[in-house]
């Protein structure tokens, strides 16, 4: 499992690195970088689960603030949000942000679940 944690740490570190062209790069680099740090700490056996719970909570709370835009996008019939890296319409950026937060939250939840298994 340690190898999976290392791979996911690298993946989320890469997610953080490619945020340089985002309209708000620092907050996204911090979000993805934080997830990378949690996977690194898990790989090293030094994960602080309380902090990971907090990271998960912040990710989910932030995601919920973007839920109306996500559901509006669903209501539009799922128009393409990946055709261009430039978001011409607000729903494009907000939907991408929602999905990015979902990926981060799912990763944190999975990490909590996998590290809980080790404690049992």
N, C-alpha and C positions, 0 to 999 in steps of 0.2 A: 504494500500500500504506500510505502514511503516513496517509491518511484513515481507513482501516480501523483502524489502531493507535489513532488519536484516538478513534474511536467506541468501541472496546473499553475504552479507558482510562476514558471517561465511564461506560460500563455497569458496570465493576467498581467505580468510585468510588460509583456509586449503590447497588450491592450492599453496599458498606461502610457507607454512610449508613443503610440500613434495618435494620441489625443492632441498633438501640437497644432493641428489645423482645425480643431473644434472651436466654435464661438466662445466657449467657456472651458478652456483646456485644463486649468489647474484643478478644478473641482472633480473633473472626470479622471484625471491622472491620479488624484488622491484616492478616489473611490476604487479604481481598479488596482492601484498600487497597494492599497490597504488589503484587498483580497489576496494579492500576491504575497504580502507579508504574512498573512494568516496561514497560507499554505506552506510557506517556508518554515514558519514556526512549528507547524504540525509535523513536517518532515524531520525537523530536528528534535521532536518530542518536547517542545516547550510552548505549546499552544495555550493561550489564556482563553478559556471558553467563555468567560464572562465578557471579555472585550469582543469576542466573535459574536456573541448574542447581541451586543450593542450595535456592532457593524451591520448585522442582519436586520435589526430593528430600524436603524436609520435608512437602510436601503429600501425596506418595505414601505416605510412611512413616506419616503420621497417618491417611490413608485406610485403610491396611492394618490399623490397630488397630481400625477400625470395620467391617471386612469381615465378621466373624462375625455382627454384628447385621444387616447388609445381606443376607447369605445366608439368615439366619433369616427375614427379611421375605419374600424370594423363596419360601422354603419354605412360608410361610403362604398363598401364592397371591396375593401382591401386594395386600394390603388397602390401602384408601385411606389415604394419609399427608397428604393436602392438604385434607381435609374441614373442618378447623378449624385455626386458627393455634396453639391450645393443644395441646400434645402430652400426651394422657392416658396413653399407654403408652410405655415406654422405647424400643421399636423404632421408633416414629414419629420421635422426635428424632434417634436414632442413624442412621436411614436418611437422613433429610434432611441430616444432617451429612456422611455418606458421599458423597451425591450432590453437595453443595456443594463438597467437596474434589475430587471427580472433575471438576467443571466448572473449578475453579481449575487443577488439574493438566493437564487437556486444553488449556486456554488457554496455560499456560506452555510445554507441549510444542509447541503450534502456533507460538508466538512464536519458540521456538528454531529450529524447522524453517524458518520464513519468513526469519529473519535469517541462517540458515546459507546459504540460497539466494543471498542478496546477496553473500556473501563468495566464492562460487565463480566 
